[in-house]
Amino acid sequence: IFIKGNCIREDLLYSFLEKLGLDVRAEHGLLGNVKKLITEEFVRQKYLEYREIPNTQPPEYEFLWGPRAFME
């Protein structure tokens, strides 16, 4: 997120994670459901913000740093 100017499209983040060996479509032995961890848990804890990109069809989403990420 930092390298992409504090905002990254969802598909680009998942592509980057796949290069690191984390497939968001598969269950990870330690992290569990990686997509759920990122889109729900990290968002709930306010480390990330997850929002729809305006005027995209089909809808696309992006991640930004959340307030807790800036505080820590």
PASEBA-1860 file (N, C-alpha, C; in nm, 3 decimals):
! residues 72
1> IFIKGNCI> 0.085/-0.119/0.000/0.000/0.000/0.000/0.089/0.124/0.000 ~ 0.192/0.122/0.080/0.284/0.236/0.089/0.348/0.265/-0.047 ~ 0.397/0.162/-0.113/0.466/0.180/-0.241/0.372/0.233/-0.349 ~ 0.245/0.198/-0.341/0.147/0.241/-0.442/0.084/0.375/-0.408 ~ 0.142/0.451/-0.317/0.090/0.584/-0.286/-0.022/0.583/-0.184 ~ -0.016/0.487/-0.091/-0.112/0.475/0.020/-0.250/0.428/-0.023 ~ -0.262/0.374/-0.143/-0.390/0.325/-0.194/-0.360/0.219/-0.300 ~ -0.423/0.102/-0.289/-0.399/-0.004/-0.387/-0.529/-0.075/-0.421
9> REDLLYSF> -0.547/-0.105/-0.549/-0.665/-0.181/-0.591/-0.658/-0.322/-0.532 ~ -0.773/-0.374/-0.502/-0.783/-0.507/-0.442/-0.712/-0.613/-0.526 ~ -0.733/-0.614/-0.656/-0.673/-0.716/-0.741/-0.520/-0.707/-0.743 ~ -0.467/-0.586/-0.735/-0.321/-0.570/-0.733/-0.261/-0.619/-0.602 ~ -0.330/-0.595/-0.492/-0.282/-0.645/-0.362/-0.280/-0.797/-0.362 ~ -0.388/-0.858/-0.410/-0.395/-1.004/-0.412/-0.290/-1.064/-0.504 ~ -0.263/-0.998/-0.616/-0.159/-1.044/-0.708/-0.021/-1.039/-0.641 ~ 0.004/-0.932/-0.567/0.130/-0.919/-0.494/0.143/-1.028/-0.388
17> LEKLGLDV> 0.035/-1.053/-0.314/0.038/-1.156/-0.210/0.062/-1.295/-0.269 ~ 0.007/-1.320/-0.388/0.030/-1.449/-0.454/0.178/-1.468/-0.487 ~ 0.246/-1.360/-0.524/0.390/-1.369/-0.551/0.467/-1.405/-0.424 ~ 0.409/-1.372/-0.308/0.471/-1.406/-0.180/0.427/-1.544/-0.130 ~ 0.345/-1.613/-0.210/0.300/-1.746/-0.172/0.170/-1.750/-0.095 ~ 0.097/-1.639/-0.087/-0.032/-1.634/-0.018/-0.144/-1.628/-0.120 ~ -0.215/-1.738/-0.137/-0.328/-1.743/-0.229/-0.454/-1.707/-0.152 ~ -0.516/-1.594/-0.185/-0.634/-1.547/-0.111/-0.755/-1.636/-0.135
25> RAEHGLLG> -0.749/-1.724/-0.235/-0.861/-1.814/-0.262/-0.852/-1.943/-0.183 ~ -0.737/-1.969/-0.120/-0.716/-2.094/-0.048/-0.696/-2.067/0.101 ~ -0.726/-2.165/0.180/-0.707/-2.157/0.325/-0.557/-2.168/0.354 ~ -0.505/-2.078/0.435/-0.364/-2.079/0.473/-0.351/-2.149/0.609 ~ -0.249/-2.230/0.627/-0.232/-2.307/0.750/-0.223/-2.223/0.875 ~ -0.161/-2.108/0.869/-0.143/-2.022/0.986/-0.243/-1.906/0.989 ~ -0.269/-1.846/0.875/-0.353/-1.726/0.868/-0.500/-1.755/0.845 ~ -0.532/-1.877/0.804/-0.672/-1.910/0.775/-0.714/-1.851/0.641
33> NVKKLITE> -0.833/-1.796/0.638/-0.888/-1.736/0.516/-0.825/-1.597/0.499 ~ -0.728/-1.586/0.411/-0.650/-1.463/0.394/-0.737/-1.348/0.346 ~ -0.827/-1.375/0.251/-0.914/-1.269/0.201/-1.003/-1.214/0.313 ~ -1.058/-1.302/0.393/-1.143/-1.260/0.505/-1.060/-1.183/0.609 ~ -0.939/-1.228/0.634/-0.850/-1.160/0.728/-0.827/-1.015/0.685 ~ -0.801/-0.995/0.556/-0.772/-0.861/0.506/-0.898/-0.775/0.497 ~ -1.002/-0.828/0.431/-1.121/-0.747/0.403/-1.212/-0.728/0.523 ~ -1.207/-0.818/0.620/-1.295/-0.806/0.735/-1.220/-0.773/0.865
41> EFVRQKYL> -1.124/-0.857/0.901/-1.058/-0.840/1.031/-0.970/-0.715/1.036 ~ -0.884/-0.695/0.936/-0.798/-0.576/0.935/-0.880/-0.448/0.920 ~ -0.992/-0.457/0.849/-1.082/-0.342/0.835/-1.153/-0.316/0.968 ~ -1.202/-0.423/1.031/-1.272/-0.408/1.160/-1.180/-0.346/1.266 ~ -1.053/-0.387/1.264/-0.957/-0.334/1.361/-0.901/-0.198/1.319 ~ -0.947/-0.148/1.204/-0.913/-0.016/1.152/-0.768/0.000/1.107 ~ -0.703/-0.114/1.074/-0.571/-0.107/1.012/-0.583/-0.069/0.865 ~ -0.695/-0.110/0.803/-0.720/-0.082/0.662/-0.859/-0.025/0.643
49> EYREIPNT> -0.873/0.049/0.534/-1.006/0.090/0.486/-1.027/0.018/0.354 ~ -1.149/-0.024/0.330/-1.184/-0.101/0.210/-1.303/-0.032/0.148 ~ -1.284/0.022/0.028/-1.394/0.098/-0.031/-1.406/0.070/-0.181 ~ -1.528/0.093/-0.229/-1.556/0.074/-0.371/-1.497/0.191/-0.449 ~ -1.439/0.160/-0.563/-1.386/0.264/-0.652/-1.503/0.317/-0.734 ~ -1.528/0.447/-0.730/-1.642/0.504/-0.803/-1.634/0.478/-0.953 ~ -1.751/0.465/-1.013/-1.765/0.455/-1.159/-1.693/0.336/-1.221 ~ -1.689/0.223/-1.151/-1.630/0.102/-1.208/-1.739/-0.003/-1.227
57> QPPEYEFL> -1.741/-0.063/-1.344/-1.837/-0.170/-1.376/-1.761/-0.287/-1.435 ~ -1.761/-0.402/-1.376/-1.823/-0.432/-1.246/-1.750/-0.359/-1.135 ~ -1.810/-0.351/-1.017/-1.749/-0.277/-0.906/-1.609/-0.330/-0.872 ~ -1.517/-0.237/-0.853/-1.381/-0.270/-0.808/-1.360/-0.203/-0.674 ~ -1.268/-0.258/-0.596/-1.244/-0.209/-0.461/-1.097/-0.177/-0.442 ~ -1.069/-0.094/-0.341/-0.932/-0.057/-0.310/-0.912/-0.057/-0.159 ~ -0.785/-0.068/-0.121/-0.747/-0.062/0.019/-0.666/0.064/0.044 ~ -0.689/0.124/0.159/-0.611/0.239/0.205/-0.572/0.211/0.349
65> WGPRAFME> -0.471/0.281/0.397/-0.437/0.269/0.538/-0.552/0.320/0.623 ~ -0.581/0.250/0.730/-0.683/0.293/0.824/-0.621/0.379/0.933 ~ -0.702/0.441/1.018/-0.651/0.530/1.121/-0.558/0.461/1.220 ~ -0.583/0.336/1.251/-0.498/0.265/1.347/-0.358/0.241/1.290 ~ -0.348/0.222/1.161/-0.217/0.203/1.098/-0.132/0.329/1.112 ~ -0.195/0.445/1.103/-0.121/0.571/1.118/-0.079/0.594/1.263 ~ -0.164/0.553/1.357/-0.133/0.575/1.499/-0.022/0.483/1.548 ~ -0.013/0.364/1.492/0.090/0.269/1.536/0.207/0.281/1.444
END
